[in-house]
């Protein structure tokens, strides 16, 4: 079995993620689910080509769960973060520019060099595509788009002056500002996308039902129990709630709305 937490896993955060997994594993074992992996796979990519059939626990962006990973996962729960841009079990994309840039609004980014993490990303592609669709008038908006492979890499491009703007998950941005001085000191938020369901915790679609229920119960307990306050705090977790599958289906409506506005691709 495999376990990973690839979405918010800066090297500086690995001990916090390890503590979260150890607590979850202990709770699951208390409920009778034994044989879970001792350690997280810290080097697993955030967006693999497919979700592994032996994936017992991970966190996967909601947009590819509706596209390239459709039918490959079972939802376990959804986190609530103590981060600006998160209201309840939601998050949002934040448009980021260099602190010294002249831009004042989203409209000012017309013609700029835009970095994004992946065509499969909700906060990096799907949500900003919908936001830009409102003002693009059915025409190309950015002068250039650069796919970087990850939100931190997109932020690094802005810091280095290799891109003018990016859009990243607000939770990722909060963690990067905590741990990366250059990002905190040399970037700023210029706009925010509409809210979206937060990135859920999942297991493989073929995980046995009794294991799913044990994981779900352990996860929801970990998300609220006072004895785990010190585990949740470094990950900015206020709570973990049951996941609503219909909320994630809404992400495909966001895609369709952008297309209807004449802006089907992020360029």
Beta strands, then each sheet from edge to edge (+ up, - down):
strand 1: 2-3
strand 2: 55-60
strand 3: 73-81
strand 4: 90-91
strand 5: 93-98
strand 6: 113-116
strand 7: 144-147
strand 8: 165-169
strand 9: 187-192
strand 10: 196-197
strand 11: 200-204
strand 12: 237-241
sheet 1: 1+ 2+ 11- 3+ 12-
sheet 2: 4+ 10-
sheet 3: 7+ 6+ 8+ 5- 9+
end
